[in-house]
Amino acid sequence: MEGYVMQNNSCLAVRGEPLLFFSTKSEVRGLKVRSMEYFPVATDLPYSIGIGFDSLAGRVYWTDVEAGKETLLSAGLDGSGTTELVTNGLDMPEDLVVDEINRNIYFTDSVRKHLAVCSLESEGGCSVLISDIEQPRAVAIHHKKRLVMFTDWGSKPAIVQVAMDGTNRKDLVTDDLIWPNGLAVDEVDDRVYWSDAKKDTVESIHMDGSDRRVILDMVAKHPFSMAVFEDSLYWSDWEMQEIVSCNKFTGKNFQTLVKEAGIRPMGITIAHPLLSHSGPPSPCQGSPCSHVCLPHPLPSTGYTCACPAHLSLDSTGKLCKSSPQASTLLLSTSAQVFSLHPQSIGKTNNELLAVLPSPSLITSMEGNVVDSMVYMVNRGKNGTIVSFDREIDERMEILTGDQFGSISYDPLSNNLFWVDIHKMDVMVHSLSSGANLEVMTSTSSILSILFVPEKNRLLVAEEGKFTVVRLGDFVPK
């Protein structure tokens, strides 16, 4: 095998020392495997888990799962230039793997139940590759075959392989699995290694699904993350709180590499030029994709462009544009209206839609699922209900007064419900005719209202109770 030499019945790399990168929850570290020399990459982290390495750019990537601040980040080998790649659309990003050749990074999210992919070159370029995975955990790549492998330890545990563009999904292993936790691909022998944290086993199988072998049984106590290089298999063990290695064929030559009081190793990855600079040329090099470029399965030299969830491909199939089907979160300050896409993976961004003249105080807002219209209660100065067309930036006063509380829109009849905070009434205003009608009256303050178009009902919230209003009789003419 090119780049390797036989030494003491072991296949070793001719040149270059392998680097083991690992996360310890609060740190990302590197270890020179032969000289056993540590070096720090990032410290004082909230909660790092998954880890990967991009040797072309010399950057280490990791996932951080601090509650409410879930992020995918990277830094140089010396810890410099820390950069956030993904800050939006993450819930529990776990394992990750870098596709250096095609300049992408794949990662699992166990709460969102998907395998996602982000471009390393495009700002904010991410897309969901495989959705509806019950319990995704580990992910690995076979560069030479352009395959992505992932584990699912849901009710039907599986080790799954899929092409880098999300096609050709195939279950590689489904029998006798419980918690397939760690995953590693040996591209030299075309074998997949995995650990089962429930069975406490380490096993391997050929990429074609044949020759399944048990490497270790009841030796690994709670294996979490795995890596393979030369004739050695590496994994982090949660129960023993260490990183260990053994011979990948026999399970012998058991060795502890990392064990430190108070340190629980999480994700691990091995880096070496023989691992990264191998594989067919990328069809994505110089591609016109605006966000994510995904190579087609071999032997094709083609590619597919992919978009974040709130965008869709234009007619050329290359550029991502705004999607009318995408859901949008509208957020207001006292005088400004913004749109956000919290479900879309990428960089957190917001678009300023409107700025109301001073003095303004937006107290209630309602989107229109039919078109681009937004309705707002502005209690600044004299008080108004205003409509705002997001597409043409046009505003129009609908009603004036200081009595407006919560509002809700009915797309079925083009009616706008509003609360009269003085009279403690719910009113309905026809946007077609301009007519008004009282829907209900209360003896207590009405806090909020919500129209449910699927049921043609209006929910009314008062202090201590909810009221459901049937709307058949309340249609203003």
HELIX and SHEET records of a PDB file:
HELIX    1   1 PRO A  273  SER A  276  1                                   4    
SHEET    1   A 2 TYR A   4  GLN A   7  0                                        
SHEET    2   A 2 SER A  10  ALA A  13 -1                                        
SHEET    1   B 4 GLU A  37  ALA A  42  0                                        
SHEET    2   B 4 VAL A  28  LYS A  32 -1                                        
SHEET    3   B 4 LEU A  19  SER A  23 -1                                        
SHEET    4   B 4 ILE A 268  ALA A 271 -1                                        
SHEET    1   C 4 SER A  48  ASP A  54  0                                        
SHEET    2   C 4 ARG A  59  ASP A  64 -1                                        
SHEET    3   C 4 THR A  71  GLY A  76 -1                                        
SHEET    4   C 4 THR A  83  VAL A  86 -1                                        
SHEET    1   D 4 PRO A  93  ASP A  99  0                                        
SHEET    2   D 4 ASN A 104  ASP A 109 -1                                        
SHEET    3   D 4 HIS A 114  SER A 119 -1                                        
SHEET    4   D 4 CYS A 126  ILE A 130 -1                                        
SHEET    1   E 4 PRO A 136  HIS A 142  0                                        
SHEET    2   E 4 LEU A 147  ASP A 152 -1                                        
SHEET    3   E 4 ALA A 158  ALA A 163 -1                                        
SHEET    4   E 4 LYS A 170  VAL A 173 -1                                        
SHEET    1   F 4 PRO A 180  ASP A 186  0                                        
SHEET    2   F 4 ARG A 191  ASP A 196 -1                                        
SHEET    3   F 4 THR A 201  HIS A 206 -1                                        
SHEET    4   F 4 ARG A 213  ASP A 217 -1                                        
SHEET    1   G 4 PRO A 223  PHE A 229  0                                        
SHEET    2   G 4 SER A 232  ASP A 237 -1                                        
SHEET    3   G 4 GLU A 242  ASN A 247 -1                                        
SHEET    4   G 4 GLN A 255  LYS A 259 -1                                        
SHEET    1   H 2 VAL A 292  PRO A 295  0                                        
SHEET    2   H 2 TYR A 303  ALA A 306 -1                                        
SHEET    1   I 2 LEU A 311  LEU A 313  0                                        
SHEET    2   I 2 CYS A 320  SER A 322 -1                                        
SHEET    1   J 3 LEU A 329  SER A 332  0                                        
SHEET    2   J 3 GLN A 336  LEU A 340 -1                                        
SHEET    3   J 3 ASN A 350  VAL A 355 -1                                        
SHEET    1   K 4 ILE A 362  GLY A 367  0                                        
SHEET    2   K 4 MET A 373  ASN A 378 -1                                        
SHEET    3   K 4 THR A 384  ASP A 389 -1                                        
SHEET    4   K 4 GLU A 394  THR A 400 -1                                        
SHEET    1   L 4 PHE A 404  ASP A 410  0                                        
SHEET    2   L 4 ASN A 415  ASP A 420 -1                                        
SHEET    3   L 4 ASP A 425  SER A 430 -1                                        
SHEET    4   L 4 ASN A 436  THR A 441 -1                                        
SHEET    1   M 3 ILE A 446  VAL A 452  0                                        
SHEET    2   M 3 ARG A 457  GLU A 462 -1                                        
SHEET    3   M 3 LYS A 465  ARG A 470 -1                                        
END                                                                             
